[in-house]
C-alpha cells in the first residue's frame, strides 16, 4: 500500500491543542528561585521535626551495649604530617642484608 503525501504530513504534524512555549531566561530563573525556596522550607520543617525527636531520646541505662553506639570521638592519625611524609618505602626486590636494622 502506497502512502500518500497527505498522510505523511499529518503524521509529522504536532497534535492539536499541544502548545510548546519557549520559556524566557527570566521565567527559568524565577522557577529556580521558587524551587530553592520550596527546598529551604522543607529543610527547615525537617529540622524542626528532627529537633523534637532528638530531645525525646533517652538512652536505656540497662542496655549492655549502650557504650558501643552514639557519639564517638573523631579518629585521627597519631603521627605528625612531617613524619608521615618523611617515611621511605623500599621495594621488596631491593631488600638485602645492607638494610638490616
SEDRENTOR-13984 format. One record per atom (N, C-alpha, C): residue number from 1; chain; y, x, z. Coordinates in steps of 0.1 Angstrom, whole numbers, padded with zeros to 4 digits. Each point is the difference from the previous one (the first is absolute). Last residue first. Layout:
BEGIN
[NUM, "A", [Y, X, Z]]
...
END
This chain:
BEGIN
[101, "A", [-0035, 0685, 0603]]
[101, "A", [0010, 0000, 0011]]
[101, "A", [0012, -0008, -0004]]
[100, "A", [-0028, 0020, -0039]]
[100, "A", [-0006, -0002, 0013]]
[100, "A", [0011, 0000, 0011]]
[99, "A", [0002, 0009, -0050]]
[99, "A", [0008, -0010, 0007]]
[99, "A", [-0005, -0004, 0014]]
[98, "A", [-0022, 0032, -0030]]
[98, "A", [0013, 0005, 0003]]
[98, "A", [0009, -0010, 0007]]
[97, "A", [-0045, -0010, -0017]]
[97, "A", [0001, 0006, 0014]]
[97, "A", [0014, 0006, 0003]]
[96, "A", [-0001, -0040, -0036]]
[96, "A", [-0009, 0012, 0002]]
[96, "A", [0002, 0006, 0014]]
[95, "A", [0017, -0043, -0037]]
[95, "A", [-0003, 0003, 0014]]
[95, "A", [-0010, 0012, 0000]]
[94, "A", [0016, -0025, -0039]]
[94, "A", [0007, 0012, 0003]]
[94, "A", [-0002, 0005, 0014]]
[93, "A", [-0018, -0041, -0019]]
[93, "A", [-0006, 0011, -0008]]
[93, "A", [0007, 0013, 0004]]
[92, "A", [0015, -0041, 0019]]
[92, "A", [-0013, 0005, 0006]]
[92, "A", [-0005, 0012, -0008]]
[91, "A", [0053, -0008, 0002]]
[91, "A", [-0012, -0007, -0006]]
[91, "A", [-0013, 0006, 0005]]
[90, "A", [0047, -0004, 0028]]
[90, "A", [-0008, 0010, -0008]]
[90, "A", [-0012, -0008, -0006]]
[89, "A", [0052, -0010, 0024]]
[89, "A", [-0013, -0005, -0003]]
[89, "A", [-0007, 0010, -0010]]
[88, "A", [0042, 0001, 0040]]
[88, "A", [-0005, 0005, -0013]]
[88, "A", [-0014, -0006, -0002]]
[87, "A", [0046, -0017, 0030]]
[87, "A", [-0014, 0003, -0001]]
[87, "A", [-0004, 0005, -0014]]
[86, "A", [0044, -0015, 0015]]
[86, "A", [-0003, 0014, 0000]]
[86, "A", [-0014, 0003, -0002]]
[85, "A", [0019, -0044, 0005]]
[85, "A", [0002, 0005, -0013]]
[85, "A", [-0003, 0015, -0001]]
[84, "A", [-0005, -0023, 0041]]
[84, "A", [-0008, -0007, -0009]]
[84, "A", [0002, 0005, -0014]]
[83, "A", [0026, 0017, 0035]]
[83, "A", [-0013, 0004, 0001]]
[83, "A", [-0009, -0006, -0010]]
[82, "A", [0044, -0015, 0003]]
[82, "A", [0000, 0014, -0004]]
[82, "A", [-0014, 0006, 0000]]
[81, "A", [0008, -0044, 0016]]
[81, "A", [0001, 0001, -0015]]
[81, "A", [-0001, 0014, -0005]]
[80, "A", [-0023, -0012, 0048]]
[80, "A", [0013, 0000, -0006]]
[80, "A", [0000, 0001, -0015]]
[79, "A", [-0039, -0025, 0030]]
[79, "A", [0004, 0014, -0005]]
[79, "A", [0014, -0001, -0006]]
[78, "A", [-0026, -0038, 0015]]
[78, "A", [0003, 0008, 0012]]
[78, "A", [0005, 0014, -0004]]
[77, "A", [0004, -0051, -0025]]
[77, "A", [-0007, 0013, -0001]]
[77, "A", [0004, 0009, 0012]]
[76, "A", [0001, -0053, 0006]]
[76, "A", [0007, 0010, -0007]]
[76, "A", [-0008, 0013, 0000]]
[75, "A", [-0001, -0057, 0011]]
[75, "A", [-0008, 0012, -0001]]
[75, "A", [0008, 0010, -0009]]
[74, "A", [0017, -0042, 0034]]
[74, "A", [0000, 0006, -0014]]
[74, "A", [-0008, 0013, 0000]]
[73, "A", [-0012, -0040, 0035]]
[73, "A", [0010, 0011, -0001]]
[73, "A", [-0001, 0006, -0015]]
[72, "A", [-0013, -0052, 0011]]
[72, "A", [-0005, 0014, 0001]]
[72, "A", [0011, 0010, -0002]]
[71, "A", [-0009, -0056, 0012]]
[71, "A", [0009, 0010, -0004]]
[71, "A", [-0006, 0014, 0003]]
[70, "A", [-0037, -0036, -0004]]
[70, "A", [0014, -0002, 0004]]
[70, "A", [0008, 0011, -0005]]
[69, "A", [-0054, 0002, 0016]]
[69, "A", [0008, -0007, -0010]]
[69, "A", [0015, -0001, 0005]]
[68, "A", [-0036, 0020, 0026]]
[68, "A", [-0003, 0005, -0014]]
[68, "A", [0009, -0006, -0011]]
[67, "A", [-0001, -0012, 0048]]
[67, "A", [0006, 0013, -0002]]
[67, "A", [-0002, 0005, -0014]]
[66, "A", [-0021, -0040, 0014]]
[66, "A", [0014, -0002, -0001]]
[66, "A", [0008, 0013, -0003]]
[65, "A", [-0049, -0013, 0008]]
[65, "A", [0004, 0008, -0011]]
[65, "A", [0015, -0001, -0002]]
[64, "A", [-0024, -0025, 0035]]
[64, "A", [-0004, 0014, 0001]]
[64, "A", [0005, 0009, -0011]]
[63, "A", [0021, -0046, 0023]]
[63, "A", [-0006, 0005, -0013]]
[63, "A", [-0003, 0015, 0001]]
[62, "A", [0021, -0030, 0034]]
[62, "A", [-0014, 0002, 0001]]
[62, "A", [-0006, 0005, -0013]]
[61, "A", [0047, -0011, 0004]]
[61, "A", [-0003, 0011, 0009]]
[61, "A", [-0015, 0003, 0002]]
[60, "A", [0028, -0021, -0043]]
[60, "A", [-0009, -0004, 0011]]
[60, "A", [-0004, 0012, 0009]]
[59, "A", [0047, -0008, -0028]]
[59, "A", [-0013, 0007, 0000]]
[59, "A", [-0008, -0005, 0011]]
[58, "A", [0039, -0028, -0025]]
[58, "A", [-0003, 0007, 0012]]
[58, "A", [-0014, 0006, -0001]]
[57, "A", [0040, -0027, -0033]]
[57, "A", [-0012, 0007, 0001]]
[57, "A", [-0001, 0009, 0013]]
[56, "A", [0039, -0026, -0015]]
[56, "A", [-0010, -0008, 0007]]
[56, "A", [-0013, 0007, 0002]]
[55, "A", [0038, 0018, -0024]]
[55, "A", [0003, -0001, 0014]]
[55, "A", [-0010, -0008, 0008]]
[54, "A", [-0004, 0005, -0047]]
[54, "A", [-0001, 0013, 0006]]
[54, "A", [0002, -0001, 0015]]
[53, "A", [0007, -0038, -0028]]
[53, "A", [-0015, 0003, 0001]]
[53, "A", [-0001, 0013, 0008]]
[52, "A", [0043, -0013, -0012]]
[52, "A", [-0006, -0009, 0010]]
[52, "A", [-0014, 0003, 0003]]
[51, "A", [0022, 0023, -0035]]
[51, "A", [0005, 0004, 0013]]
[51, "A", [-0006, -0009, 0011]]
[50, "A", [-0009, -0010, -0046]]
[50, "A", [-0007, 0012, 0006]]
[50, "A", [0004, 0004, 0013]]
[49, "A", [0024, -0034, -0023]]
[49, "A", [-0013, -0005, 0004]]
[49, "A", [-0009, 0011, 0006]]
[48, "A", [0042, 0012, -0018]]
[48, "A", [0002, -0008, 0012]]
[48, "A", [-0013, -0006, 0005]]
[47, "A", [-0001, 0025, -0040]]
[47, "A", [0004, 0009, 0011]]
[47, "A", [0002, -0008, 0013]]
[46, "A", [-0007, -0023, -0040]]
[46, "A", [-0012, 0006, 0004]]
[46, "A", [0002, 0009, 0012]]
[45, "A", [0037, -0019, -0020]]
[45, "A", [-0007, -0011, 0006]]
[45, "A", [-0013, 0006, 0005]]
[44, "A", [0027, 0028, -0025]]
[44, "A", [0006, -0002, 0013]]
[44, "A", [-0008, -0011, 0008]]
[43, "A", [-0013, 0009, -0044]]
[43, "A", [-0003, 0012, 0008]]
[43, "A", [0006, -0002, 0014]]
[42, "A", [0010, -0032, -0033]]
[42, "A", [-0014, -0001, 0004]]
[42, "A", [-0004, 0011, 0010]]
[41, "A", [0043, 0001, -0019]]
[41, "A", [-0001, -0011, 0010]]
[41, "A", [-0015, -0002, 0004]]
[40, "A", [0010, 0032, -0033]]
[40, "A", [0005, 0005, 0013]]
[40, "A", [-0001, -0011, 0011]]
[39, "A", [-0013, -0010, -0045]]
[39, "A", [-0009, 0009, 0006]]
[39, "A", [0005, 0005, 0014]]
[38, "A", [0028, -0027, -0025]]
[38, "A", [-0011, -0008, 0004]]
[38, "A", [-0011, 0009, 0007]]
[37, "A", [0038, 0020, -0020]]
[37, "A", [0004, -0007, 0012]]
[37, "A", [-0012, -0008, 0006]]
[36, "A", [-0006, 0023, -0040]]
[36, "A", [0001, 0009, 0011]]
[36, "A", [0004, -0007, 0013]]
[35, "A", [-0003, -0025, -0040]]
[35, "A", [-0013, 0004, 0004]]
[35, "A", [0001, 0010, 0012]]
[34, "A", [0040, -0013, -0020]]
[34, "A", [-0006, -0012, 0006]]
[34, "A", [-0014, 0004, 0006]]
[33, "A", [0022, 0032, -0027]]
[33, "A", [0007, -0002, 0013]]
[33, "A", [-0006, -0011, 0008]]
[32, "A", [-0015, 0005, -0044]]
[32, "A", [-0004, 0011, 0008]]
[32, "A", [0005, -0001, 0014]]
[31, "A", [0016, -0030, -0032]]
[31, "A", [-0013, -0003, 0004]]
[31, "A", [-0006, 0010, 0009]]
[30, "A", [0042, 0008, -0018]]
[30, "A", [0001, -0011, 0010]]
[30, "A", [-0014, -0004, 0005]]
[29, "A", [0003, 0031, -0036]]
[29, "A", [0005, 0006, 0012]]
[29, "A", [0000, -0010, 0012]]
[28, "A", [-0010, -0016, -0043]]
[28, "A", [-0011, 0008, 0005]]
[28, "A", [0004, 0007, 0013]]
[27, "A", [0034, -0024, -0023]]
[27, "A", [-0011, -0009, 0005]]
[27, "A", [-0011, 0008, 0006]]
[26, "A", [0033, 0025, -0021]]
[26, "A", [0005, -0006, 0013]]
[26, "A", [-0010, -0010, 0006]]
[25, "A", [-0008, 0019, -0042]]
[25, "A", [-0002, 0010, 0010]]
[25, "A", [0005, -0005, 0014]]
[24, "A", [-0017, -0036, -0035]]
[24, "A", [0010, 0010, 0000]]
[24, "A", [-0002, 0010, 0011]]
[23, "A", [-0038, -0030, -0027]]
[23, "A", [0009, 0001, 0012]]
[23, "A", [0009, 0011, -0001]]
[22, "A", [-0024, -0032, -0038]]
[22, "A", [0001, 0014, 0005]]
[22, "A", [0010, 0000, 0012]]
[21, "A", [-0033, -0040, -0018]]
[21, "A", [0013, 0004, 0002]]
[21, "A", [0000, 0015, 0004]]
[20, "A", [-0033, -0038, -0025]]
[20, "A", [0000, 0013, 0006]]
[20, "A", [0015, 0005, 0001]]
[19, "A", [-0029, -0049, -0004]]
[19, "A", [0013, 0007, -0003]]
[19, "A", [-0001, 0013, 0008]]
[18, "A", [-0032, -0045, -0018]]
[18, "A", [0000, 0013, 0007]]
[18, "A", [0013, 0008, -0004]]
[17, "A", [-0011, -0043, -0018]]
[17, "A", [0004, -0001, 0014]]
[17, "A", [0000, 0013, 0007]]
[16, "A", [-0031, -0005, -0043]]
[16, "A", [0013, -0007, 0003]]
[16, "A", [0002, -0001, 0015]]
[15, "A", [-0027, 0041, -0021]]
[15, "A", [-0002, -0014, 0003]]
[15, "A", [0013, -0006, 0003]]
[14, "A", [-0001, 0042, -0033]]
[14, "A", [-0002, -0003, 0014]]
[14, "A", [-0001, -0015, 0002]]
[13, "A", [-0016, 0024, -0046]]
[13, "A", [0012, -0005, 0006]]
[13, "A", [-0003, -0003, 0015]]
[12, "A", [-0034, 0015, -0030]]
[12, "A", [0008, 0010, 0005]]
[12, "A", [0013, -0004, 0007]]
[11, "A", [-0031, -0031, -0021]]
[11, "A", [-0007, 0007, 0010]]
[11, "A", [0008, 0011, 0006]]
[10, "A", [0017, -0025, -0035]]
[10, "A", [-0001, -0009, 0012]]
[10, "A", [-0007, 0008, 0011]]
[9, "A", [0004, 0020, -0043]]
[9, "A", [0013, -0001, 0006]]
[9, "A", [-0001, -0008, 0013]]
[8, "A", [-0039, 0003, -0026]]
[8, "A", [0003, 0012, 0006]]
[8, "A", [0014, 0000, 0007]]
[7, "A", [-0013, -0037, -0025]]
[7, "A", [-0008, 0001, 0012]]
[7, "A", [0002, 0013, 0007]]
[6, "A", [0021, -0008, -0042]]
[6, "A", [0006, -0009, 0010]]
[6, "A", [-0008, 0002, 0014]]
[5, "A", [-0016, 0022, -0040]]
[5, "A", [0012, 0007, 0007]]
[5, "A", [0006, -0009, 0011]]
[4, "A", [-0052, -0008, -0011]]
[4, "A", [0013, -0002, -0007]]
[4, "A", [0011, 0008, 0007]]
[3, "A", [-0055, 0009, -0004]]
[3, "A", [0011, -0004, 0009]]
[3, "A", [0013, 0000, -0008]]
[2, "A", [-0054, -0008, -0016]]
[2, "A", [0013, 0008, -0001]]
[2, "A", [0010, -0005, 0010]]
[1, "A", [-0056, -0001, 0000]]
[1, "A", [0012, -0008, 0000]]
[1, "A", [0012, 0009, 0000]]
END
